[in-house]
Amino acid sequence: MAPALHAGDWLLLDPTASRWPRRGSIVVFHEPGADILAIKRVAAHPGDRVRIQAGILHLADDEAWLLGDNAAVSVDSRRYGPVPLSALVGRAWFRYGPIRRLGWLPRI
């Protein structure tokens, strides 16, 4: 799948936790084990089951499974596991720059 975001995109975030995480939403979060912000897509939300190499992983009520759109090069939950909801900063919902890419962000 082609990435939904490009370097230099300006995004509006919704910080209200009551409306996310929903499957397919793009979220900004504090990457586990690092002091950086990252952007990924929610593939599974709290309480879901995720198939991994070792079997089936049951997400806790406070965890999300986040994946990048470009699986071949993405560092995501396949590497660092479930992400606690407390690490989520906001849901990206609108791109307001650059002007030629203005618009709603796609949900899958």
Secondary structure, 3 states (H helix, E strand, C coil): CCCCCCCCCEEEEECCHHHCCCCCCEEEEECCCCCCEEEEEEEECCCCEEEECCEEEECCCCEEEEECCCCCCCCCHHHHCCEEHHHEEEEEEEEEECHHHCEECCCC
